[in-house]
Amino acid sequence: MVSNHHLRRLKKQSATLRSLFRFTFASLQCRNTSIIYKMKILITSAFLIAFLASCSLTSTTLIKPNDSFILGKNAHGRFSVKLKNLSENDLTIWKVPMDGGQHSPTKVQPNETLKVKVERNTGLKIENNNEAEANVFLVVKGDTGLSMGYQNK
């Protein structure tokens, strides 16, 4: 059973909520619609910025022994990669242009994290020249419409 004290308390809380609702509803119907319009634009902009900033690709990739993984061997825009070597052996990173060749070799030690900026129409090749499998953790930002594939040696 509910005591009289609790009933009085509930009535007081419900009256407070009703007055708060009336105030909020009345403030939304104010005649100065430019403030509401500006608030709508501000909220929409905040959501849009948060959405665009969160566009990224995250992957943990397994590379077989004496094999390579190529990211972005297709026509695309610029992108950046944050790569962490999760394996026990060194890996080699190459930039691979679409028109052929490879350049800018970089060794990645075990448990090392590396950030790489990749130009448009250039791929990123991750080489595992070891007899053991390698795992890499990748976070790709920028153009994420990239091809992904393996290349046997």
N, C-alpha and C positions, 0 to 999 in steps of 0.2 A: 504494500500500500504506500501511497505517496503522502508525505506529511504536508501540512499547510505551509510550512516554511519553504519546502521545495516547490510547491505550486506558485507561491508569490515570487520566488526566484525565477522560475520559468516564464511567468508573465512579464516580468521586468526585462528579461533577456529578449523575449520575442518583440516587445515594444521597442527596444533599442534597435533590433535588426530591421523592423519595419521603418523606423525613422531613417536609418542608414540607407535602406533601399530607396525610399522616397527622395532623399537628398541626391543619391547617385543618378536616379532616373531623371530628376529635374535638371541636374547639371548637364546631362547629355542632350537635353532639349533646349539648351541655351540659344539665344539668337545669334551669338557670335560663332558662326559655323567655320570661320577660317582657322580657329584654334583646333577644332576637331579635325579639320582637313589636314592641318600640319601634323597633328598627332598620328593620323593614319599613315601619312607619308613617312614619318619617322619610324614607326613600327614596321612598316613594309620594308623600308631600307635596311633596318637592322636584321630582319629575317633573311633578306637577299644576300647581304654581306656574309652572314653566318653560313648560308648554304654554299656560296661560292668558295669560301675559305676552306670548307670541309671536303671539297672534291679532291679525292686522292685515292690511290690504289695501294692496298697493303697485301703483301704476300710473303709466305715462307716457302722458299723454293729449294728443291732437292736437285743437285747436279751429280750425275753418275761419275765414277772414276774416269779420268782422261776424256772428259766431255766438256762442252761449253753450252751456256744458256745465252741467247741473244734476245734483247728487249728492244723493240722499235726498229726492225728491219723493213720498214714500210714508209710511205710518205706521211709525215706528221709535223707538228710544230715543236717548239722547244719544251723540254721537260727536265725535271731534276729528280735525282734518286738519292735517298738516304739508305745506305746499304750496311748491314752488320754481318760479318763473317761469323757464323755460329759453329763452324767446323774446327777441327784441330790442326788443319794445314793451311798454308798460304793459298790465296787465290789471286789471279791476275785479271785486272779490269782493262778493257780496250774500248776506244771509241771507234765505231765502224761506220763510215759514210756509205750512203746508198750507191754511190758511183764506184765503189770498190776500195780496197785497202783497209788498213787499220792503223791507228796512231794513239799516242798518249797512254802508254802502258802504266799501270799503277798496281803495286803489290798491296794486298790487304792481309794483314796478320790475323791470326785467330782472335776472336772477340773484339776486333777493331771495328769501329764505325766510321764510315766515310761518306761524305756528301759530294755528289758529282752533278754538275750542270751539263746537259747535253744539248747541242745545237739542233736546229730543225733538220729533218731528213738524215739524221745520224743515229745509229743504234748503239747500244751498250752491250758489250760482250763480256761475260763473266766466265773465265777459264778455270777449270779444275784440272791441273796437271799432276794430280796425285793418284795413288792406288786406292784411296778411300773415298767414300761418298762425301759430298760437301752440302751444307745447308746455309742459305743466306736469307736474311730477313730484309725485305725491300719495302720502302715507302716511296711511291712515285707521285709527284705533283706536277701540275702543268697539263700538257696534252696527255690524256690517259687512253687515247684510242690507239694503242701501240700493239703491234704484233708481238707474239712471244713464241719462242721455239728453241729447240735444242739443235746443236751442230756436232756431229761426230767427227773425231779427228781421223 
